[in-house]
Amino acid sequence: MIRVHSRSVRAMLWVKALHIVFVISWMAGMLYLPRLFVYHTEVSDEIGHQRFCVMEKRLYTLTLIAMIGTWVLGIWLLLLLPGYLQTGWMHAKLALVIALSGYHGWLKGRLRAFANRKNTRSARYYRIANEVPAVLMLVVVILVVVKPF
């Protein structure tokens, strides 16, 4: 049997694969939660309000786990690939990941506002806000794949 990769390279590939899975999960949650907010703004009855609160809280919890997994595995990758931290594209990527983490925190604030019946934003506002993680994700993927600087 031929060994293609050393043990450390195989470990790095596993960490990278899991990192990508957590990133996909995190982004899915951050793309869907504002969409739930759009629908929640259109609900006026108590049963509908409670249903959306439960859905939003569960999705946020899963998204939080995915964000933590993304960060932990991303830091692990940086430890396995220390030269990456000296690249410009990685600095830009990390800045955008910090921005995505801030957006994640903003989502938590909006979730609390809905739960406390203090939402003052329209469905249109959340439709526009829903584009933020999509644009940031696009730029991050381009940075990682193309490595322009």
N, C-alpha and C positions, 0 to 999 in steps of 0.2 A: 504494500500500500504506500502511495506517495503522499507525503505531507506537504500541502501547499502553503500553509500558514503556520507560523510559530504560535505557541500558546498565547503570547501577549497580543499578537495581531488578531487571533480568534476572539480573545476577550474584548478587545476594542471593537470588533465588528458586532458582537452581541450587545455591547453597551450602546453603540450607535443605532442598531436596529430598534432597541427598546426606547431610546431617546426619540426616534422618529414616530413610534407608536404613541408615546405620550404627547408629542407635539400635535399630532393629528387629532387626538382626543381633546386636547386643550382648545385647539382652534375650532373644532366642531361645536363645543360648548359655547365658546365666545361668539360664534356666528349664529347659534340658535337662540341663546338667551334673549338678546334684544328683539328677536322675532316674536318670542313669547310676550315680551313687553308690549309690542305692537298690538297683539291680540288682547292682552289684558286691559289696555286702555279702552277697548271697545266693549268691555263687559260691565254691566250695571247691576246684575243680581248677586246676592251673597254667595250662592252656591258656585257660580262661575268664578267669583273673586277667590274663594277658598281653593277651588280646583287649581287655578293658575298659581296661587301662592305655593301650593304643594309642589307643583311641577317645576316652578322656578327654583325653589329651595333644593330639590333633589338634583336638578341639572347643575346648579351652582356647586353643590358639594362634589359631584363627579368632576366638574371642571377644575375645582380647586385641587383635587387629588392629581389630576393630569398636569396642572401647572407645577405642583411640587415635584412630581416625577420628572417633568421636563427640566427643571432647574437642577435637580440632584444629578441626573444622568448627563446633563450638559456640562456641569462642573467636573464630573468624573471624566468625561471625554477630554476636557481641557487639561486635566492632570495626565492623561494618557498621551496627549498630543500637545506638549507644552509650546512648541513653535507657533501654533496657531494664535496664541495670545499676542504675538508680536505683529500680526497682520492687520492692515487697515480695514479689510472687509469684516474681520471678526469684531473689531471695535464698533463698527457701524451696526453689525448684527446684534451685539450685546446691548447697544443703546436702544435698538428697536424692541428687543425682548424686554428690556426694562419698561419701555413705553407700553408694551402689551400687558405687562404685569400691573402697571398703573390703570390701564383700561379695565383689567380684571377687577381691581379694587373699586373702580367706579361702578361696575356692574353690581357689586355687592351693595353699594350705597343705593342704587336704584331699586334693587330687590327689597331692601329695608323700607324704602319709601312706599312701594306698592303694598307691602305687608302692613304698614301703619296707615294706609289710606292717605298718604301725603304726596302721591305722585302729581306733579303739576305739568308734566310734559305730554305732548301729543303723540299720536301714532306716527305722524310724519317725522317728528324728532327722532324717534327710535329707528325708523327706517333709514334715516341718514346716518345715525350713530352706528347702525349695523354694518356700514361700509368701512369703518375705521379698521377693525381687525383684518378684513379682507385685503385692504391696501397694504397694511403693514406686513401681512403674511406674504404677499406677492414680492415685496421688496426683500424680505428676509430670504426667500427661496432663491431669488436672483443672486443675492450676495453669496449664498452658500454654494450654488452651482457654478456661477460664472467667475466668482472671486475677482471682481473688476479692479481691485487695488489692494 
